[in-house]
Amino acid sequence: MIRYNLNKLLGERNLKISKVFVDTGISRSTLTKIVNNQSSMVQTETIDKLCQYLKIDVSEFFEYIPIEIDVNAFFNEYSSFGVLGMDLIIKIKDTLHNQGKEFVYSINENENTEDNIFQDLKSDGKITTLKLKFPISFKDYASKITQNDYGFNRDIYIKIENEIRNTIRKAIIEGNLVINNVDIVEFL
């Protein structure tokens, strides 16, 4: 996995996104996406400007972490109109040591099992929030594999959130699920 180091670089220099925006002309939204590692494509011109501004080599702008994360969410037999029932498979592989681990969880409103990470689904009419609680074993493994790197650990949860939201969005569009679109996935 390749990550941008902009968050770390700005922190080391006590720089705020607003200052970098004013000094470089790079849009705030682009900078925010890079800082949060949410941009899969950054123009070389932008990278060049940031490297010049920070006085760094391009190799310092990126970080390679030999880990692959694969997340799949799909609806299971418990899902029906208005009832959330999903299965979630998370595969984390250390490609340097060729070791990996797979985690399988359920996200089911009407099921009480050990592997069910569903906590709550709330909507105030504007925003729908899905609350999930992963077992300590998953949290510990994610921390271990990321060497307690907060940003990288957060990337794992963002990848999980995006997969869940995209799966729900697709089911709503196809008419297979009648709930509000999930705006926020909150991890407890």
C-alpha positions as CSV (number, residue, x, y, z in Angstrom):
1,M,0.0,0.0,0.0
2,I,1.3,3.4,-0.9
3,R,0.4,6.4,1.3
4,Y,1.0,10.1,1.1
5,N,3.2,11.5,3.9
6,L,1.7,15.0,3.6
7,N,0.0,14.8,7.0
8,K,3.2,13.9,8.7
9,L,5.3,16.4,6.8
10,L,2.9,19.3,7.7
11,G,2.9,18.2,11.3
12,E,6.7,18.2,11.5
13,R,6.7,21.7,10.1
14,N,3.8,23.0,12.1
15,L,2.0,23.9,8.9
16,K,-1.8,24.1,8.4
17,I,-3.6,23.3,5.2
18,S,-4.8,26.9,4.9
19,K,-1.2,28.2,4.9
20,V,-0.2,25.7,2.2
21,F,-3.2,26.6,0.2
22,V,-2.3,30.3,0.3
23,D,1.4,29.7,-0.4
24,T,1.0,27.2,-3.2
25,G,-2.4,27.8,-4.8
26,I,-3.3,24.1,-4.5
27,S,-7.0,23.9,-3.6
28,R,-8.0,23.2,0.0
29,S,-10.1,20.2,-1.0
30,T,-7.1,18.6,-2.9
31,L,-4.8,19.2,0.1
32,T,-7.4,17.8,2.5
33,K,-7.8,14.6,0.4
34,I,-4.0,14.1,0.2
35,V,-3.6,14.7,3.9
36,N,-6.3,12.1,4.7
37,N,-5.0,9.7,2.0
38,Q,-8.4,9.8,0.3
39,S,-7.1,10.7,-3.2
40,S,-6.1,7.9,-5.4
41,M,-4.8,10.2,-8.2
42,V,-2.8,13.3,-7.6
43,Q,-1.4,15.2,-10.5
44,T,2.3,15.2,-10.9
45,E,2.2,19.0,-11.0
46,T,0.6,19.1,-7.5
47,I,3.3,16.7,-6.2
48,D,6.0,18.8,-7.7
49,K,4.6,22.0,-6.1
50,L,4.4,20.3,-2.7
51,C,7.9,18.9,-2.9
52,Q,9.3,22.3,-3.9
53,Y,7.3,24.0,-1.2
54,L,8.4,21.5,1.5
55,K,11.9,21.3,0.1
56,I,11.7,17.5,0.0
57,D,12.5,14.8,-2.5
58,V,9.6,13.0,-4.1
59,S,10.5,9.8,-2.3
60,E,9.8,11.6,1.0
61,F,6.3,12.5,-0.2
62,F,5.3,8.8,-0.4
63,E,5.5,5.9,2.0
64,Y,5.3,2.2,1.0
65,I,3.8,-0.1,3.5
66,P,3.9,-3.8,2.3
67,I,0.3,-4.6,3.3
68,E,-2.7,-5.4,1.1
69,I,-6.2,-4.8,2.5
70,D,-9.2,-6.3,0.7
71,V,-12.7,-5.6,2.0
72,N,-15.9,-7.1,0.7
73,A,-19.4,-6.5,1.9
74,F,-22.5,-8.2,0.6
75,F,-26.1,-8.8,1.7
76,N,-27.0,-12.1,3.3
77,E,-30.2,-14.0,3.9
78,Y,-31.2,-11.8,6.8
79,S,-31.5,-8.7,4.6
80,S,-34.9,-7.6,3.4
81,F,-36.8,-4.4,2.7
82,G,-36.0,-2.1,5.6
83,V,-33.8,-4.6,7.4
84,L,-30.0,-4.4,7.2
85,G,-28.3,-7.8,6.9
86,M,-24.8,-7.9,5.5
87,D,-21.7,-10.0,5.7
88,L,-18.3,-8.4,5.8
89,I,-15.0,-10.1,4.9
90,I,-11.7,-8.3,5.6
91,K,-8.5,-9.7,4.4
92,I,-5.2,-8.1,5.6
93,K,-2.0,-9.5,4.1
94,D,1.6,-8.6,5.0
95,T,3.1,-9.0,1.5
96,L,6.7,-8.7,2.8
97,H,6.3,-11.8,5.0
98,N,3.5,-13.4,2.9
99,Q,1.3,-13.7,5.9
100,G,-2.3,-12.7,6.3
101,K,-5.4,-13.0,8.2
102,E,-9.1,-13.0,7.3
103,F,-11.9,-11.6,9.4
104,V,-15.6,-12.5,8.8
105,Y,-18.3,-10.5,10.5
106,S,-22.1,-10.0,10.2
107,I,-23.8,-6.6,10.3
108,N,-27.4,-7.7,11.1
109,E,-30.1,-5.7,12.8
110,N,-32.1,-8.7,13.9
111,E,-29.4,-11.2,14.8
112,N,-27.6,-11.7,18.1
113,T,-24.5,-13.8,17.4
114,E,-20.9,-13.6,18.4
115,D,-19.7,-12.4,15.0
116,N,-22.3,-9.7,14.6
117,I,-20.7,-6.3,14.9
118,F,-23.9,-4.3,14.4
119,Q,-24.7,-1.9,17.2
120,D,-27.2,0.6,15.9
121,L,-28.6,2.3,12.8
122,K,-30.0,5.8,13.5
123,S,-31.5,8.4,11.2
124,D,-32.6,11.9,12.0
125,G,-34.1,12.3,8.6
126,K,-31.1,14.0,7.2
127,I,-28.1,11.8,8.3
128,T,-28.2,8.1,8.7
129,T,-25.4,6.6,11.0
130,L,-24.4,3.0,11.1
131,K,-22.6,2.1,14.3
132,L,-20.3,-0.9,14.4
133,K,-18.2,-2.5,17.1
134,F,-15.3,-4.7,16.1
135,P,-13.9,-7.2,18.6
136,I,-10.7,-6.4,20.4
137,S,-9.0,-9.2,18.4
138,F,-9.5,-7.2,15.2
139,K,-8.6,-3.9,16.7
140,D,-5.4,-5.4,18.1
141,Y,-4.5,-7.0,14.8
142,A,-5.0,-3.8,12.9
143,S,-2.9,-1.9,15.4
144,K,-0.1,-4.5,15.2
145,I,0.0,-4.8,11.4
146,T,0.1,-0.9,11.1
147,Q,2.6,-0.7,13.9
148,N,0.2,1.7,15.7
149,D,0.4,4.2,12.9
150,Y,-2.8,6.2,13.5
151,G,-3.1,7.4,9.9
152,F,-2.6,3.9,8.4
153,N,-4.9,2.3,11.0
154,R,-7.5,4.9,10.0
155,D,-7.0,4.0,6.3
156,I,-8.2,0.4,7.1
157,Y,-11.4,1.7,8.7
158,I,-12.0,4.2,5.9
159,K,-11.7,1.3,3.4
160,I,-14.2,-0.7,5.4
161,E,-16.6,2.3,5.6
162,N,-16.4,2.9,1.9
163,E,-17.1,-0.7,1.0
164,I,-20.1,-0.8,3.3
165,R,-21.5,2.5,2.1
166,N,-21.0,1.6,-1.6
167,T,-22.7,-1.8,-1.1
168,I,-25.7,-0.2,0.7
169,R,-25.9,2.6,-2.0
170,K,-25.9,0.0,-4.8
171,A,-28.7,-2.0,-3.1
172,I,-30.8,1.1,-2.6
173,I,-30.4,2.1,-6.3
174,E,-31.3,-1.5,-7.4
175,G,-34.3,-1.4,-5.2
176,N,-33.2,-4.3,-3.0
177,L,-33.0,-2.3,0.2
178,V,-35.4,0.3,1.5
179,I,-33.5,2.3,4.1
180,N,-31.9,5.7,4.0
181,N,-28.5,5.9,2.5
182,V,-25.8,5.5,5.2
183,D,-24.0,8.8,5.5
184,I,-21.6,7.9,8.4
185,V,-20.2,4.6,9.5
186,E,-19.1,5.0,13.1
187,F,-16.7,2.5,14.7
188,L,-17.0,2.1,18.5
